[in-house]
């Protein structure tokens, strides 16, 4: 009597420390290996290597067989991958169905596994244009003696009236606002 599967790996059911791959695919691989062995015996047994032409024709036949075998190998590997994914999906569905039958909270399961469950994160959206409040202006540090309405905080690029004053030999300290 075969024991039921207790653990799953990415290759299938794990029994007695070994991985039991799907029987049908396993049988195909054995048949393919046996067929390759028979072909090799047939190729080498029937070849008389007396001339260069014989060797060339044998090489061509071997290369053709190698290319067909590589195509077969690729096809079987793809089939194996599909079957492994299908088996993993079925195992996961079985586990989820059992958990649903027990009415367990997903947060409790995540806590038991040591994983955190975060709700779906919403994409950040930008605010509409013009919805931002007015920018806070800094306190003015410099004031023009010619036009008292012209002020500068001393941060950022110098305004044109300050630059003109400095270029004409003025001292910036003269326009410093003293409180």
C-alpha positions, 0 to 999 in steps of 0.5 A: 500500500502506498503512503499518502503524500505528506509534503510537497516540493517544487517537483512533486510529492515528497515520500520517504525523502525522495521526490516522486515525479509524475509516473507518466513523465518518468516512464517517457524519460526511461523510454527515451533513454532506452531508445537513445541507447538502442539507436547508439548501438545500432549506429555504431554496430552497422558502421564500417569505417573504411572510407572518409565518405562512410565516416562523413555519412555516419557523422551526418546521421549522428548529427541528425539524430542529436538534433532530433533528440535535443528537440525531444529533450526541450519538448519533454522539459517544457512538459515537465515544467507545465506538469510541475506548475499544475501539481503545485497549483493543485496542492495549493488549492487543496491547502486553501480549501482545507483552510477555508473549511476550518474558517481560519482568519488569513491574519492568524495564518500569516501570524503563525507563518511569521509573515505580515499581511498588508492590505492592498496599497493604493497608488498615490494620487497627485493633488489638483493644480492650485489646491496647495495653499500659499507658500510661506514667505521668509522674513525680509533681511534686506530693504532698499533705501531707494524704494522701501517696498523692495525687500529680500530674505537673503536666500536664493538668487539675488534680485536685480535691484540688489545685484545692480547696487552691488555692481555699482560699488554698494555694500550689502550691509548698508541695506540690512534691516536692523530691528 
